[in-house]
């Protein structure tokens, strides 16, 4: 039978291998619980030189006990090597629902450094796949890119979406994710991150095709091109450019009088420059460029399709208005991204019952 002893709080030191983060609010809550009900579960420690002890698992309880002003804590004393401590902490934390993917990544790096093993060997030891280990460790590439508060809130698949951005766009994506997290309390979904990256890439290629300048930072995903896009477009076709704050209009050298572009012509030109432009981006661009309402912009796009394709014209697809709510994470889900969402949900629901529901509801909504 394992013996539980009472040890002075002041003789116990935190573990040098701990990678968990303890917030003030959760420590205060646990301290209040210890005052009311006492310590329910003992911590585990190992003896150290000089009559002191080092925590193996239970550092949160120990910190809360100190905060509550307790002099003693219940503990189990065991002899353990560094490797055994690290593995015990891994198993303890993996059983917790609040163990974040970034904390997992920190622990995995610690294991690699301590065990001196390969990704594959570590995966075998943990009963995980090599890809699982690799994907979590890639989160460490984002250290320093934004606040640690955001890192602790990111899931691995969200980090993977950020890392899919080209190096030239990575900083802008990280700034947007950081600002979104501060504003909303949680990071954007992986789908929203991918959409934002697509938006940046499209604007970058559009400017390159038009001979324009570097893109200015959009404030949100799907935001229509800003005034710099319009200036680049104007320069490309030899129009007059009006510079805000200047002394009037300055004619571009070689400018010729061009008729004002119609919404239909704008759609055609954008399609030629960027064949993959989505209906959503075209509608947003028409609203921004021509001052149309969303209904008017959609009607222009529908008319364009009818003129171009006749009876076989496709329908205008606006996925942001066609969402279903995931029964697991409770977030809106884009029906056009069913497969990627199902992959995300495997982490939440191994038996995929929620995924079956999501797939059924999505296909029902889209009638496909």
Secondary structure, DSSP 8 states (H G I E B T S, - for coil): ----EEEEGGGEE--TT------HHHHHHHHHHHHHH---S-EEEEEEGGGEEEEEE-HHHHHHHHHTT-SEEEEEE----HHHHHHHHHHHHHT-TT--HHHHHHHHHHHHHHHT--HHHHHHHHT--HHHHHHHHGGGGGBTTB-HHHHHH--HHHHHHHHTS-HHHHHHHHHHHHHHHHHHSS---HHHHHHHHHHHHHHHHHHHHHT-------SSTT----HHHHHHHHHHHT--EE-TTSSSEE--TT--------HHHHHHHHHHH-TT--HHHHHHHHHHHH---HHHHHHHHHHHHHHHHGGG------GGGSEEE-TTT--EEEGGGHHHHHHHHTTT-TT-HHHHHHHHHHHHHHT-
